[in-house]
Every structure is written in structure tokens, then in C-alpha cells.
Amino acid sequence: DQKSRFDSLNACESEGYEETSIQHCYSSNELYGVNPREPMGGQATANEAVSQALCVVQKNTAIKEEFYNVADVESSSVFSTDEGQKTYSYLAPTETVLAVDANYDQNDTIGAFTNSASAGFASNGPGYLQLPQPDYTGQCNDQNYVSFENNQAPQSCARTLSGDVNTFMAQCEEQFSVSRYVTNLYIATAANSLASNGNTPLASTVPITLSAVFFEDYLTGTVTDVTATYTANGCTTTAYLNGATPSAVCGFSAAQTETELLTYPAFCQGLVKAVYYTVTHATTTDAAITSVTATVTLSDVPMELSAAAPITVTQTFGSRFYSSDPTEQTSDNGNLIRRERSGNPGYLLGKPVLYGQLSGTVVNEYVAGFTVPTAMAAYDSANPTAFGKSVCPAAATVAGGSEAAVQFGYDLTSGCSVSLNRSALIDLCCAGSGACSGVVGASYESTYSDVTTGLPWFYAFTQGYVGIYGDADPLDAAQWSSMTYNVPSDTRTWNALTSTCSNMFNGLEIQFLVAATGSRTNPQNKIISSVATVTTGDWVMKVPVDDAVSTQTFPLAITVSFVFQDESDLRDYIVPAPPVLFKVPFDVFYPFLSSAPPRYASSINVVVLVVAVMGAWFAL
């Protein structure tokens, strides 16, 4: 019965009396066993030892514990207070539209709208000018936007065309259409003219216009300029089913005619392959956008016959910004044009090296600073196949050629390569060289170099002035130093026996000598010298003599290096001690010294007397 009762209670029932506390102490016998002798005072060891310090009290109570307060049942409104909230949320954060001013500042996103016959004037979707970029898989991510005054080098990404006919046609006329990226787009002239504001009129925007249209053949990759024909006929991106009649004036396929393309289930005429935006803005305070143009590359792409193997199209997008004011950073009426500094005053690591051309008593400073040609060719819609390749320029000025800004303190290497057969190597070796031996009366000319000097176009260098400090004022030429330019004497020769071009221009070495000035705890970097030197070397053709077709690759290199002076030039600065004697009236020591002392007075006596007098003054 007792066990059943305890089981039903799920506990033991307290019964009977029990002390609330129990005291434990050592007994006298235990203490006598430890020290049986009595102390000299006669007091028993047990009586002396037993005290509160040797006793332990054990509490025996059922309520000695900490308990939670009683929690009452509350309504669901508690979840709207801090008491009912976690410190985090599993829900996606809500988007908030920030209020912006009317001034375009660097990194601002640019408002974008569409104006079509079907939808009218409305937001383009996200409300900003999109610039698709590759994600980590290489696919196009449309959630990237053009940011104001940030040039975006062309980048390529991939999109997959569906193997379903209906989906393919919808993709063609929507995702890959010219109207999506250019002809139906309008750009906000002011930074706060956004779709989120809900009150942007069409008059507060400018349309994106076509500046150039190129066509890339789907099979051969050949690119042709079709701007005049395309714009004159009002061509658009159109999808055609098998059996339909495509537009003849808007069909530019040469190796594969539009009729042949219709052997596929469907094909897309005028599919967008590349878009490059050029945004021009005013120099007023608000930096209002005045115009936007686009260079577009199109192609005619068929739907794949097998739905299991759809076609993947590579698209390329980029943007750049221009000011409508052509004035250089240096202004005739003062430094009214804002310019970036690379330090205050000393150069900061990673900032551009200030560079420009001397014009009278001022320096026309380059906005990008000192630059060198890059190893990779920039995107050129006229020759898109050269994008990303290390190709040496074949002319003095190459459209779309890219430059890399030299960052202070960081060494840089760049280069390109030329593929030459034997005759092309001889031409490059002997072009502009009076010492080159060869066929008498032969005229040597290479597309890769200047016919007069023989210097490769890749080494086209404009001698200029370097800012001594990072805050060098372009209106004061004294704050700039001339960069020395060394070109070796013309000694290039061709040896037909060894197939060797001796002393060929093969490198451009640029050096900056940097010194630290000021205190050691806060040094200021200063460029005290700079030089650009063209180097030479021997190029040996290893292709057999009787092989006039095979080519060999030769490199052209550019190096930029910063040389920092040793700290051995550091010196301590000690404040000089004050002078021992200060200037006093000539008769201050009268009557101890006569105003007309002997010609050869003893200097020792004078010093002793001065010390004595000064001691007397201090004693007072």
C-alpha cells in the first residue's frame, strides 16, 4: 500500500519529525587521540580545540531553493513586444528605399525605365540600369547595375537557350532583344528620378541610342559593321518558326543564309551578343546625365535540333563614363576642376602616380595618372575575338586598347606577343634600322612597329612629368619632375646564317626612385627620380629556313618598379643649445671693466669676472 501510494505521488511522502539542521563536530576522544597532552595552562585539549571553526551545520529544509516566478498566460499580442521576439529572424529582410538627393555621386545606381507601346512608361523591373555580370558558375546574373562614374571593363557571361520552341521564341524577343537593353530604355537624368518615387516624368529621362551596330556571323565569327542598314530599316530582334519568311533587309548572315537557318525548328534574328554603354554627364553640381549611347553586337542564332543539348550563348557587357566638359584637370582660370590627390603631401600606397604633359608653366595632368599598356586586349566590338588575348597592337592607336594605371609602391609587369614567320621577323627587325643588312635596296616595313624608328607600337611612350609629391599642383610646374626617356642607339642587324635579329627592342623598363621625408614616425613618400629605358635582346628564329609559313611567338615586355631609398640617410635633429653670452650694453660691467679696454685684454680674466658678476646677480 505504501509503495502504491508513493508511486501515485511520484515522490516520497515526508512523515514524522526531523530536525531542520544537524550540527557535526569533532568529539573529545578524537581530539585527545590526536594530541593527548594537555597544554601548560591546564586547559583540556578538547575544550581548547573544539570551536565553531571545527563544526559543520547541515541545513535540512525542503524549501531551500531558487524558484521561477509564476508565468501567467498572455495574449498573442506579446509577440509584437521585445518579450516575444528572438534576437534574429528567419524571414528575409525587407527592402527599404533610401531617400536620395538630385546629385549623381560616384557609385550611385542609375534609374532606368522602359517606354513601350504595350506597357507604356514604367520601371524596367529593378528600377536601375542593369549590367549583367557572371556569377560563380559563369551564368549571367542580372542583379548587377551600372554605378555612376565607375567604368566597368567588358565581362562575358553565358545564357542558355531553351530546347522548347515556345520558350526559345520568348527568350529571343525578351531576354536577348535589343529593345530590352537599348531601344526601349530611358535613363534618369537626376539621381532621385527613380521609379520608386512614383513621380518621374518621361521628360526627366534620356533615351539610350544606338551608336554602332555590329553583326557576328554564327558559324565563322566574322564581325561586320551594319549600323547604317540596321538603323535605316528599323530592325529589331525577331524569332522565326520553321517555314516563316524572315526579314531580308535585317538578315546579315553570309556563310549561313536566313533560309538555311530556317531548317532548324526556329531561329532568333538580331540576338544581342554584346552591349557597351557610354554615359555622358554634365560638369554641374548635380552631374546630370545628358546622353547614353550603346554599341551593340548582334547575331542570328538557331534553336538546337536536340532539346537535350540546348545552345549556350556568350554575352558581353561593359560601361564607361564621360564628362561633357573637355577641359583638362588643369584650368586656365584656376584649379576649378576637381581632381584627385594621391597623398597629402606624400604618396599613399596604391594611389595613382601623378603624370602629365608640360604646357608652359603648368602641367596638363592625366586623369588616370601614369599608365602602361596592359597584357590583355580590351573588348572591341569591331574585333570581339581578340578580347582577353595578349596581342600586340598593329597600329599606333588601337580602338579599344586598354591601359593599366600604375599604383604607387606596387611593381607591375605587362606584355604582349607577336607571331611572326621568317619574312615578318626580318621586316620587324630591320624596319627603321640603318645598320640592318639584307637585300640591297629592300624596303622593310612591319605592322607592329614605327617604320621610322623601328620601335614597336606597344612601346609607344609619351615622355612627361611626374608629380614629386602625391598632392603636386598641376598649376605649379616646380612641383613636378621630368621623366628621363632612354632609347638605345640603332644597332639592329639581321644575320641570315644564324637566323638571328640582334639588338631587337624587346622591353621597356620604368623605374621610380622613392625617398621618405619628414619624421620617421610619419614619413612622407616623395618620388625623387624616374626613368623609362628601352631594352634590347637577340631574337632567334627556330623555324627551318625553307619554311615560309610557320610562325614563332616573340614576347614584348614592360616592367614598372619602385626603388625605395635606404634609411641610412636618417639623421637626428637636436635643438641647438642657447648661446652662453647674450648681448648686453658695452658698459654693463663698469667699473670692473673700462669702456676702453687694453688692446690685448686677457680673455680668461673677462670670463672669470663675468661668472663672478652673474653669480652675484643670482645670489640677490
Stockholm file with secondary structure:
# STOCKHOLM 1.0

chainA/1-620         DQKSRFDSLNACESEGYEETSIQHCYSSNELYGVNPREPMGGQATANEAVSQALCVVQKNTAIKEEFYNVADVESSSVFSTDEGQKTYSYLAPTETVLAVDANYDQNDTIGAFTNSASAGFASNGPGYLQLPQPDYTGQCNDQNYVSFENNQAPQSCARTLSGDVNTFMAQCEEQFSVSRYVTNLYIATAANSLASNGNTPLASTVPITLSAVFFEDYLTGTVTDVTATYTANGCTTTAYLNGATPSAVCGFSAAQTETELLTYPAFCQGLVKAVYYTVTHATTTDAAITSVTATVTLSDVPMELSAAAPITVTQTFGSRFYSSDPTEQTSDNGNLIRRERSGNPGYLLGKPVLYGQLSGTVVNEYVAGFTVPTAMAAYDSANPTAFGKSVCPAAATVAGGSEAAVQFGYDLTSGCSVSLNRSALIDLCCAGSGACSGVVGASYESTYSDVTTGLPWFYAFTQGYVGIYGDADPLDAAQWSSMTYNVPSDTRTWNALTSTCSNMFNGLEIQFLVAATGSRTNPQNKIISSVATVTTGDWVMKVPVDDAVSTQTFPLAITVSFVFQDESDLRDYIVPAPPVLFKVPFDVFYPFLSSAPPRYASSINVVVLVVAVMGAWFAL
#=GR chainA/1-620 SS CHHHHHHHHTSCCCCSCCCSEEEEECCHHHHHHHCCSCCTTCCCHHHHHCSGGGEEEEECCTTCSCCCCCCCCCCGGGGGSGGGCCSSCSSCCCCCCCCCCSSCCTTCBCEEEEEETTTEEEEEEEEECBCCEECTTSBEESCCBCBTTCCEEEEEEEEECCSSHHHHHHHHHTTTCHIIIIITEEEESSTTCCGGGSCCCGGGEEEEEEEEEEEECTTTCCEEECHHHHHHTTCCCEEEETTCCCCSTTCCCSSSCHHHHTTSSEEEEEEEEEEEEEEEECSSTTCCEEEEEEEEEEEEEECCSCTTSCCEEEEEEEEEEEESCCCCSSCTTSSCSCCCCSBSSSBCTTSBCCEEEEETTEEEECTTCSEEECSSCCCCTTSGGGTTCCBCCSSSSCTTCCEEECBTTCCEEEEEEEEECHHHHHHHHHTTCTTCCCSTTCCCCCTTBCTTTCCBGGGCCCCCEEESSTTCCTTCGGGEEECEEECCCCCCEEETTTTEEEEEEEEEEEEEEEEEESCSSSCEEEEEEEEEEEEEEEEECCSCTTCSSCCEEEEEEEEEEEEECCGGGCCCCCCCCCCSSCCCCTTTTTTTSCSSCCTTCCHHHHHHHHHHHHHHHHHC
#=GC SS_cons         CHHHHHHHHTSCCCCSCCCSEEEEECCHHHHHHHCCSCCTTCCCHHHHHCSGGGEEEEECCTTCSCCCCCCCCCCGGGGGSGGGCCSSCSSCCCCCCCCCCSSCCTTCBCEEEEEETTTEEEEEEEEECBCCEECTTSBEESCCBCBTTCCEEEEEEEEECCSSHHHHHHHHHTTTCHIIIIITEEEESSTTCCGGGSCCCGGGEEEEEEEEEEEECTTTCCEEECHHHHHHTTCCCEEEETTCCCCSTTCCCSSSCHHHHTTSSEEEEEEEEEEEEEEEECSSTTCCEEEEEEEEEEEEEECCSCTTSCCEEEEEEEEEEEESCCCCSSCTTSSCSCCCCSBSSSBCTTSBCCEEEEETTEEEECTTCSEEECSSCCCCTTSGGGTTCCBCCSSSSCTTCCEEECBTTCCEEEEEEEEECHHHHHHHHHTTCTTCCCSTTCCCCCTTBCTTTCCBGGGCCCCCEEESSTTCCTTCGGGEEECEEECCCCCCEEETTTTEEEEEEEEEEEEEEEEEESCSSSCEEEEEEEEEEEEEEEEECCSCTTCSSCCEEEEEEEEEEEEECCGGGCCCCCCCCCCSSCCCCTTTTTTTSCSSCCTTCCHHHHHHHHHHHHHHHHHC
//
